[in-house]
Amino acid sequence: MIIPLNKLKIGQKGIIKNIEPGPLEDRFYDLGFTKEAIVECVLKSPFNDPTAYKIKGTLIAIREEDAATIKVGVMDE
């Protein structure tokens, strides 16, 4: 199932399938959000914005509207 990154629940992992073109696309690539990379939702702030994601050993906080531009396939555990 493919969903936006911001829909992952805490503890869920996903495999990045696509990043929508936009002003942050290159920045996401620089941060390690590349196709087929595994990303995990680690922590949500009190109002769910931003959310912290673990990718390639790094914890990165992303705003909800920006995370919605990244599509992931949910991993079954």
C-alpha positions in Angstrom: 0.0 0.0 0.0 1.4 3.4 -1.0 0.7 6.3 1.3 2.1 9.8 2.0 4.9 9.8 4.5 2.9 12.0 6.9 0.3 9.1 7.3 2.8 6.7 8.8 2.1 5.9 12.5 4.8 6.0 15.2 6.9 2.8 14.9 5.8 2.2 11.3 8.4 1.8 8.5 8.0 2.6 4.8 10.1 2.3 1.7 10.3 5.6 -0.3 8.7 5.2 -3.7 8.4 8.7 -5.0 9.0 12.4 -4.1 6.7 14.9 -5.8 8.5 17.6 -7.8 8.7 20.9 -5.9 11.0 23.3 -4.1 12.1 20.7 -1.4 12.7 17.8 -3.7 16.4 18.3 -4.0 16.7 19.0 -0.3 15.0 15.7 0.5 17.5 13.9 -1.7 20.4 15.6 0.1 19.0 14.5 3.4 18.9 10.8 2.3 15.3 10.5 1.2 16.1 8.6 -1.9 14.0 6.0 -3.8 13.9 2.6 -2.0 15.4 4.1 1.3 13.7 2.8 4.5 12.2 5.5 6.7 10.6 5.1 10.1 8.2 7.4 11.9 9.7 7.9 15.3 8.0 10.8 17.1 5.2 13.2 16.5 5.1 16.6 18.2 2.0 17.5 20.3 0.1 18.8 17.3 1.6 16.3 14.8 3.6 19.0 13.2 6.5 18.5 12.7 7.1 14.7 12.8 10.5 13.1 13.4 11.6 10.4 10.9 14.6 8.1 11.1 16.4 7.5 7.8 19.9 6.1 7.2 20.7 6.5 11.0 19.7 10.1 11.2 16.6 11.7 12.9 15.0 14.4 10.8 11.9 16.5 11.6 9.7 17.4 8.7 6.5 19.5 8.6 3.4 17.6 7.8 2.6 19.4 4.5 6.2 18.7 3.3 6.1 15.0 4.3 2.9 14.6 2.3 5.0 15.1 -0.9 6.9 11.9 -0.2 5.1 8.6 -1.0 6.1 5.4 0.8 5.1 1.8 0.6 4.2 0.6 4.1 6.4 -2.3 5.3 4.8 -5.3 7.0 6.5 -6.2 10.2 
